Amino acid sequence: MPFDENIVCPVSGEPLEQVADLLVSPSKQSYDISDGIPLLYVDENRTSTIEPPANAAAVPAHVTHAVRDFYEAAPFPNYNAFDSLEAFVQRANTGVFARLLREQLPLNANVLEVGCGTGQLSAYLAASTLSRVYATDMTLASLRLGQDFSVRKGVSGIRFMQMNLFRPAIRPASMDIVISNGVLHHTYDTKKAFMSIARLVKPGGHIVVGLYNRIGRLRTDIRRLLVKAIGERVLLLDPHLRKDQSAERRRAWIRDQYFHPQERKHSMSEVMGWFDEAGFSFVSSIPKIIGTFRDDERLFMPQNRGSAADRAMAEMGMLISNQGGEGGLFVSIGRRKADACAC
């Protein structure tokens, strides 16, 4: 009997069975389970869980390891220690994007969050919907925080697991929604990372990707340069740090935004090209390309993708918006076409 029909061996793609505290594939690949968290992370260049291949240096695994170590030291985002489950859900409801996701997810959906960090979005969706949520990250310290919170607060319907997004341990074409918000731009190849997780979406399912924007992140880029030049007092200019939050959450935000070892930035038009190549149709974006984003926006209702000039204007608008002030992240949502290949 498979451990979970949607979870597979990241090396062979075979189903996994639980044997004591191990997950084992038919080809004898084995993985530990630590405090309920399957440890399914393998380096991209692994052909087995025992020996690396002769060309192990061909993939820049050092970048992945540097990012993993960065978050092991300070998991992001962190939880407020004073949150009850009710307070946690209420606070999450104040975020328009998270609330709209909760309201608009299909019933009994399989939801995968890639790069969940401490799993706050995943825990929120699991606590407030009937979805089956898979919260994956490569950083075990982050996953332990999410697992601990979910167990203590009685959040069901969520499974935390350690995974390398370049070697996903999720069965292809098995997810109704794949979410990766603020993650792929921290890899060594954002497009390759996108293509890796896109194949996990069912035909007719959706992918939700949040990336730093080249134009929209300029305010953060300037603050980062000023921090290096004159110190952290410049962070008084960061609107996110004026919010009521714990010291741990503040520290995690500062590290993530100003001291990250790896980040790159992208444009809306660039992501449109990835959608086309992967067999996805563009559905919507935040910010909208044409028109103004509303608090009751239909995330999965097709919008006008506009022209390249329209998309550039939308990116320019981020400079004077809350998005530009708080990191310059834009979100793109695509729908997998029925005839798209999951290879």
N, C-alpha and C positions, 0 to 999 in steps of 0.2 A: 504494500500500500504506500503510495507516494507521501512524503512528508507534507507537501503542499503542491497541488497540481500546477501552480504558477511559478514555482521555484525550481530551478534546474542547476546542474553543475556548471560553473562558469568556465570550466575547461572543455568539457565534452558536450554540454548541452543536454545531458541525460537527466531523467528524474532522479530525485534523491529520496532515500529511505532513512529513517532515524533508527540507529542502533546504539542504545544507551545514550551517551552524550555526544554522539557523532552523527553526521549526515554522510551517507555513503552512496556512491553512484554504482551502477552495474559494472563499470570499468575500474572500480576500486579506488577512485578518487575519494578522499575523506576530508571532512571539515568539522571542527569543533563547534559546539554550542556553549556559549559562555553566559551564564545568568539569563538564559532564554533568548539570547541573540545569536543567530547563526553567523559564524565567521566565514563568509564566502568571498572575502577579498583575495584576489590573486593578481600578480603583476600582469600587465598586458602581454608580455612575451612568454608567459608560462605555457608549456604544453603538457605539464603534469603538476601535481602538487608536491612532487618530490624533487625533481631535477629541473633547473632552468635549461633552455636550449643553448646551443653553442653561440648563437648570435644575440645573446641577451642584451648587448649594448646597442642593438639596432633601434630600440624604442627608448625615448628619453624618460625612463622611469624616475630619474632623480627629481624631475619637476613634480611628479605626482607625490613622491615621498616628502618633498619639501613642504608642499601644501598640507599633506596629512599631518606632518609634525607640527606645523603652525597651529592647526586647530586642536591638536592634542593638548597643546599648552594653554589654550584659551578657547573652549568651545563656543561657537556662535550659531544663533543667538542664545543667550543664557536665560534661564527662568528667573522671575521674581520670586524670592523665597516665600513671600507672604501670600502668594496666589492660592486660593481654593480653586476647585474645578469650575465653580460658577463664576468666580471673578476672572479666571483665565478665559473662559468662553466669552464673557461680556466684554473683556478688553479686546479680544480678537474680533468681536463683532464691530468694533469701531473702525477697523480697517476695511475700506470699501472693497478692495480686491478679494480678500479672504471671505468676506460676507457674501459677495456675489457668487463666488465659487460654491460656497455651502448651499446657497439657495438654488443654484442651477445645475448641480451635479445630477446625472441620471440616477434613478433608484437602483440600489444594490450594485453600484458601479465598482469595478476593480480600479483602484486609484494607486498609482505609483508616484512617489516623490523621490527624485534622484538628487542626491546631495541635500538631504533633509536637515543636516546639522543636528541640532538637539531635538528636532522633530516637532516644533511647535505648530506649524501649519498642519502636518499630518495628524497630530493629536487633536487639534481643533476639529478637523473634518471627521475624524473617527468618533469624537464625542458628540457631534451635532448632526450627523447624517447616518444613513444606513449603509454607507460605503464600506468596502473591504479595503483597508489602506495598508500599503507596503511602504515603510519609511526606510530608505537606504542611504548610507553614507560610508565613506572609507575611514572615518575617524571614530574609533571605538569610544573614546572619552565622551564625545557628543552623543552617541547612541545610548550610552549608559545613563546619561542625564535624562534623555527622553523616555527610556524604558522605566527608569525609577519613577519619574513623574506619572506616567501612565498607570503603572501598577498601584502607586499610592493613592491616586485619585480615581481609580476604578474605570479607566478608559478601556473599552473593549473594541474589538474589530480592527486592531492595529498590530502589525508585525514589524519590529525593528530588525534590520539585518545589515551586516557590514559587507560592502560590495565596491568593486572598482567599476565605474560607469563604462570604461572601455572593454570590460569583460563582464557584462551584466549576467546576474544569476536569475534572471526573469525570462520566462518562456516567450519567444517572439510572438507578436500579434495576440497578446493575452490581456492587455490593459485597455480599459475604456478611456482613461485619462492618464497621461504622463505629464508630470509637473517638474520643471527644473528651473528654479527662480534664483538668479544670482550665483550660479555655480559654474556653468560651462566656460565662462570667460576666465576662470581660474585654472584651466587645464593648459597643456602645452599646445593643443590644437582644438579650437572651439568648434569648427565645422565638423571635424572628425568625431568629436564628442556628441554633437547633435545627431549625426548619422547613426551613431551607435545606439542611442536611446530611441530614435524615431522608429526603428524596426520593432519595438516592443508594443506599439500602438495597434489596436484592432482596426481592420477596415471600418471606416465610419466613426472611429474614435478620434480623440483630440490630443494634441500636444500643446503644452503651455510653457513657453520659454521666456525667462527674463534675463536680459543682458545689459551690461553697461553700454551707453550710447556715446559715440565719439564727441558729439556736440553737447549733449545733455549733461555729461560728467565734467564739463570744464570748470564749474565752480568748485567741485571737490578736488580736481587736479590742482587748481590754484591754491586752495587751502593746504593741500599736501606739500606743495613746494614751500609755502610759508612756514609750515610746521618744521620742516628741515632747516629752514633759514633762521627762524627766531623762536622756535619752541612751541610747546603745546598750548600756550595761552591763546593762540590763534583759534583754538577749537571752540572758543566762546561764539564764534561766527557760525558754528554748525547748528542748524535748527533742530536736528534730531536729538542733540544732547540737552536741549532745554525741556524735554519731556520728563515726566515723573517716572523714574525707573531706578532699579537697584544699581549699586556700584558695579556689580559683576556685569550687568547688561551694558553699562556705559563703557567699561573696559573692553568688552568684547567688540562693541561697535567701533571704538577708536582703533583697535588693532586691525579689524577687518577692512576699514575704509582707508586708513592712512599708513599702515605698515605691512600690507600683504606682500608676500614674496613673488606673486605671479598674478598679473591681470592684463587683459586686453580689452579693447572697445570695438563696437560694431555698429553698423547702420541698419535701419529698417529695410532698405533695399537689398542689403547683403542677405538678411534672413529670408526675405522673399525668394531669393535665388535658391537658398537651401531647401525651402519648402517645395519649390518646383522640382528640384533634383530628386528629392526623397519621395515624391508622389503625394504631396499634401497640397490642399488648396488653402489659401489664406482665408481666415475667418474674421479676425478682429485684432485690435491692438490697443495698448494703453501707453501713450496717449493715442486717441483716434487720429487717423490720417486726415479724414474729412469730417468736420464737425467737432462738437464738444462732448467729452466723456461725461456721462451723468451717473448719479448715485444708483440709478435703477437700470443701468446699461445691461443689455443682453449679451453676455460674453460669447455665446456660441451661435449668435445670429450673424450671418455674413454681412460684412461691411464693405464699403468701397476701398479698394487697395490704393487708389489714386495713382498719380504719376510719380516719377522720381523727384520732381520738383515739389509736389505735394508732401512727399515723405520728408524731404529736407526741411520744408517749412514747419512741419510738425516737430521735428527734432530741434529746430531753432526755438520753438515755443517752450521747450523743456527748460531752457536757460532761465526763464522767469517764473517757472512753476515750482510747486512743492517737490516734484520729481527731481528737478535739477538741483534743488537745495539739499535733498537727501540722497545723493549718490548718483543720480542720472541713470536710473534703471528704466528700461522700456520693456514691455511685455508683448509678445507676439503669440497668437493662437492660430493653429492650423488644424485642418481636418484631413485624416488619411483617406485617400480615394479608394473606392472598392477594389480596383484592379491593381493597387500599388503592391510591389513585391516586398516581402519581409526579409529578403536575403541580406 
